[in-house]
Amino acid sequence: MSKSNITKDSVTTQQALEIKERNFTTGLNPEDIETLKLFHAEGKNFVPQFAIEDMLAYVFSHQAKQLDMWYDKGLMLKFKGNSSASPKMILRSPLFSAIGRGRRKGLTDLTIFEDEQLRLAYSGVQLDQADHDIHLCAIKMLSIYQDTENVQMIKSETGRHEYSRVFVDEKEFQKEVRGSTAGGTLKHIKESFKRLGGHLTLEEGGVPEEEWTTGAIIGKSGYSKNKGKYFFDINHDFIKLFKGGEHQFVNMDIRLGLNKGFAKWLYGFVLTFKGNAKYSAEKLYDLSGSRHKIMRKWISTQMIPSFKELEEKGVIKKVVYPKKGTHVIKWTR
């Protein structure tokens, strides 16, 4: 059954289930799925709701497996609008700290994430939210060009996929990062890529220590005379952190419109939650890698203004700010 011969009178529950069965046995048929979704969206409920929901649940599950296969190849799903994405474990970590200019320090084996299956650690110059802006834009470029000749796999001598090399127009990338090609933007990007040369180490449970991997978040970067384009190498191990649906989309229009480093970190952090959430100021301070001499001043100048900005932008709602004698803040998303 294809899109061309489905009519309101011809679709029955049995036929809908046959489409579902066909997807199980012979693979997805986009025409079947899109047709049923279209008819359902138009309010033509001759296909029972349970059949639609059952089918779409399977489709999404199948797509998740397909995405994991893409990530294994160092590719990236297609983002909608001006969006990028990041693994949730990164958005909830101090990898890209909420620190001010001139406050970087050297880090050695800083634990970014840890559970029974994985420990993720970072060594290198401390990264900040400006570096995260650039890395998110790099991920977005991989999404835009992932099925073109502008993305190449960089492999080791043993054939292991190490990096995904992305070729971009310099001015295009500058506009993604700062909205313009104003003087200093390219220098800012190049300096950030040097810092992003810091190493991520993946210690995987059940994997011998000698097989753990470590590598730069961004490998080589520079200008390709052959391509006439700027290029950068994205660590393949970082892309694999997207597997299992453990990533979060980030609206870059909102993110780049935030001024405070903590506001940018907080934006990514709250996106990883749904419903009600509650954290102490001290916990948010530690998770974000913030640095300030006086906690009370950090709360009043960084934390509360950042929550208010996200509330104004509609990212969160029903914020309950700390009362006298407590540093706990609550919100709903």
C-alpha positions in Angstrom: 0.0 0.0 0.0 1.6 3.3 -1.0 0.8 7.0 -0.6 -0.7 7.1 -4.1 -3.5 4.6 -3.5 -4.5 5.2 0.1 -7.9 6.8 0.4 -10.2 7.5 3.3 -12.4 4.6 2.4 -9.6 2.1 1.8 -7.7 2.3 5.1 -8.8 -0.1 7.8 -7.4 -1.2 11.1 -6.2 -4.4 9.6 -4.4 -2.6 6.8 -2.8 -0.2 9.3 -1.5 -3.2 11.2 -0.3 -4.7 8.0 1.8 -1.6 7.4 3.2 -2.0 10.8 4.0 -5.6 10.2 5.7 -4.7 6.9 7.9 -2.2 8.8 8.9 -5.0 11.2 9.8 -7.5 8.4 11.0 -5.5 5.5 12.1 -2.2 6.9 10.5 1.3 7.1 8.3 2.4 4.3 8.3 6.2 4.6 5.3 6.6 2.3 3.2 4.4 4.6 4.2 6.2 7.7 3.9 9.7 6.4 0.5 8.9 4.9 -0.9 7.6 8.1 0.6 10.5 10.1 -0.9 12.9 7.5 -4.4 11.4 7.6 -4.3 11.3 11.4 -3.2 15.0 11.6 -6.1 16.0 9.4 -8.5 14.5 12.0 -9.5 11.5 9.8 -9.6 9.0 12.6 -10.6 6.0 10.5 -7.2 4.6 11.7 -7.6 3.9 15.4 -5.4 6.0 17.8 -3.8 2.9 19.2 -2.6 1.7 15.8 -1.0 5.1 15.0 0.7 5.3 18.5 1.9 1.7 18.3 3.3 2.2 14.8 5.0 5.5 15.7 6.5 4.1 18.9 8.1 1.4 16.7 9.3 3.9 14.2 10.9 6.1 16.8 12.6 3.1 18.3 13.8 2.0 14.9 15.1 5.6 14.2 17.0 5.6 17.5 18.8 2.4 16.3 19.5 4.1 13.0 20.8 7.2 14.7 23.2 5.0 16.8 24.5 3.5 13.6 25.1 7.1 12.2 27.0 8.0 15.4 29.1 4.9 15.1 30.1 6.3 11.7 30.9 9.7 13.1 27.8 11.3 11.5 25.2 13.5 13.1 21.4 13.7 12.8 19.9 16.6 10.9 18.9 19.4 13.2 15.9 21.6 12.7 16.1 25.4 12.6 19.0 27.1 14.3 19.7 24.2 16.6 22.6 22.2 17.8 22.8 19.3 20.3 25.0 18.0 23.1 25.1 14.8 25.2 23.2 15.3 28.4 26.2 14.2 30.5 28.1 17.2 29.0 25.4 19.7 29.7 25.2 18.6 33.3 28.9 18.8 33.8 31.7 21.3 34.5 33.5 20.4 31.2 32.5 23.9 29.8 32.7 25.9 33.1 30.8 29.0 34.0 33.9 31.0 34.6 34.9 34.6 33.7 37.7 35.7 31.4 41.2 35.2 32.7 40.1 32.6 35.3 41.2 29.5 33.5 43.3 26.9 35.2 45.0 23.7 34.1 43.0 20.5 34.8 44.2 17.0 35.1 41.9 14.0 35.0 38.8 16.0 36.0 35.8 13.6 36.3 33.1 14.9 33.9 30.7 12.0 34.2 30.7 8.6 36.0 28.4 5.7 36.4 28.8 1.9 36.5 29.4 1.7 32.7 31.6 4.8 32.0 33.9 7.3 33.5 34.6 10.4 31.4 37.5 12.6 32.4 39.1 15.7 31.0 42.7 17.0 31.0 43.8 20.3 29.6 43.2 24.0 29.8 39.9 24.8 31.5 37.1 25.4 29.0 34.4 28.0 29.3 31.0 28.7 27.8 32.5 30.6 24.9 34.3 27.4 24.0 31.0 25.6 24.3 29.4 28.0 21.8 32.1 27.2 19.3 31.9 23.4 19.9 28.1 23.5 19.5 28.5 25.3 16.2 31.0 22.7 15.1 28.5 20.0 15.9 25.9 21.9 14.0 28.2 22.1 10.9 28.7 18.3 11.1 24.9 18.0 11.1 24.5 20.3 8.0 27.2 18.6 6.0 27.2 15.0 7.3 26.0 13.5 4.0 28.2 15.6 1.7 31.9 15.6 0.6 32.5 18.2 3.3 32.8 15.5 5.9 35.6 12.9 5.9 36.5 10.1 8.2 40.0 10.2 9.7 41.2 6.7 10.6 44.2 5.4 12.5 46.7 3.0 11.1 44.7 0.1 12.5 41.5 1.3 10.8 39.9 2.8 13.9 37.7 5.8 13.2 39.3 8.6 15.2 37.9 11.9 13.9 35.3 13.3 11.6 36.8 16.1 9.5 34.4 18.9 8.6 35.2 21.5 5.9 33.4 24.8 6.2 33.5 28.3 4.7 35.4 30.5 7.1 32.9 33.3 6.9 29.9 30.9 7.3 31.4 29.5 10.5 32.2 32.9 11.9 28.5 33.9 11.3 27.4 30.8 13.1 29.5 31.7 16.1 29.0 35.4 16.4 26.4 36.4 13.8 29.0 38.4 11.8 32.5 38.3 10.3 33.7 41.2 12.4 37.4 41.5 13.1 38.7 39.2 15.8 36.1 36.5 15.3 38.4 34.1 13.3 41.1 34.6 15.9 38.7 33.9 18.7 37.7 30.6 16.9 41.3 29.5 16.4 42.2 30.2 20.0 39.2 28.2 21.2 40.1 25.3 18.9 43.6 25.2 20.5 41.9 24.9 24.0 39.6 22.3 22.6 42.7 20.3 22.0 42.4 19.2 25.6 41.9 15.4 26.0 38.8 13.4 26.9 39.4 10.0 28.4 36.7 7.3 28.2 37.1 4.6 30.8 34.5 2.0 29.8 33.3 -0.6 32.3 34.0 -4.2 31.1 36.8 -2.9 28.8 40.4 -3.6 29.6 42.3 -0.5 30.7 44.7 -0.8 27.9 41.8 -0.3 25.5 40.5 2.9 27.1 40.7 5.8 24.7 41.9 9.4 25.1 42.0 12.1 22.5 41.5 15.8 21.8 37.9 17.1 21.7 38.9 18.9 18.5 41.9 17.5 16.7 43.6 19.2 13.8 42.1 22.5 12.5 43.3 24.8 9.8 43.0 25.9 6.2 42.9 23.3 3.3 44.3 24.7 0.1 42.9 21.7 -1.9 39.4 22.4 -0.6 39.7 26.1 -0.3 37.9 25.8 3.1 38.6 25.9 6.8 38.5 22.5 8.5 38.3 21.0 12.0 38.4 17.4 13.3 35.7 16.3 15.8 36.6 13.5 18.1 34.6 10.4 17.1 34.5 9.2 20.8 32.6 12.4 21.6 30.0 11.7 18.8 29.4 8.3 20.3 28.3 9.9 23.5 25.1 10.8 21.6 24.1 7.1 21.4 21.1 5.8 23.1 19.2 9.0 22.7 21.2 10.6 25.6 21.4 14.0 23.9 19.6 17.3 24.1 18.8 19.8 21.4 20.0 23.4 22.0 18.3 26.4 20.4 21.3 28.5 19.4 19.3 31.7 19.0 18.4 31.6 22.7 21.9 30.4 23.8 23.8 33.0 21.9 21.5 35.7 23.2 22.5 34.9 26.8 25.2 37.1 28.2 26.4 35.5 31.5 28.5 32.4 31.3 26.4 30.8 34.1 23.2 31.6 32.2 24.5 29.7 29.2 25.5 26.7 31.4 22.2 26.9 33.2 20.3 26.9 29.9 21.9 23.6 28.8 21.4 22.1 32.3 17.7 22.9 32.7 17.0 21.5 29.1 18.0 18.1 30.4 15.0 18.0 32.8 11.3 17.8 32.4 8.7 18.7 35.1 9.7 20.0 38.5 13.3 20.3 39.6 15.0 21.5 42.8 18.7 22.3 43.5 20.7 24.1 46.1 22.9 27.0 45.0 26.0 25.2 46.2 25.2 22.1 44.0 24.7 24.3 40.9 27.9 26.2 41.8 29.9 22.9 41.9 28.3 21.3 38.8 28.9 24.4 36.7 32.5 24.8 37.7 31.8 28.3 38.9 34.5 30.3 40.8 33.7 33.1 43.2 35.0 34.1 46.6 31.6 34.8 48.2 28.7 32.4 47.7 26.1 35.0 48.7 27.4 37.4 46.1 27.5 34.7 43.4 23.8 33.9 44.1 22.7 37.5 43.8 24.9 38.4 40.8 25.0 35.2 38.8 22.5 32.6 39.8 19.3 34.6 40.4 19.7 36.9 37.3 20.4 33.8 35.1 17.2 32.1 36.3 15.2 35.2 35.7 16.6 35.6 32.2 15.6 32.0 31.4 12.2 32.6 32.9 11.7 35.7 30.8 12.6 33.7 27.7 10.0 31.0 28.5 12.6 28.3 29.0 11.5 27.6 32.6 8.5 28.7 34.6 7.2 28.8 38.2 10.6 29.6 39.6 10.6 29.7 43.4 13.6 31.8 44.4 15.6 31.1 47.6 14.0 32.5 50.8 16.0 34.0 53.6 18.1 31.4 55.3 18.0 28.9 52.4 19.9 28.6 49.1 17.4 26.2 47.5 15.8 27.1 44.1 12.9 25.3 42.4 11.6 25.5 38.9 9.4 23.8 36.3 10.0 23.0 32.7 
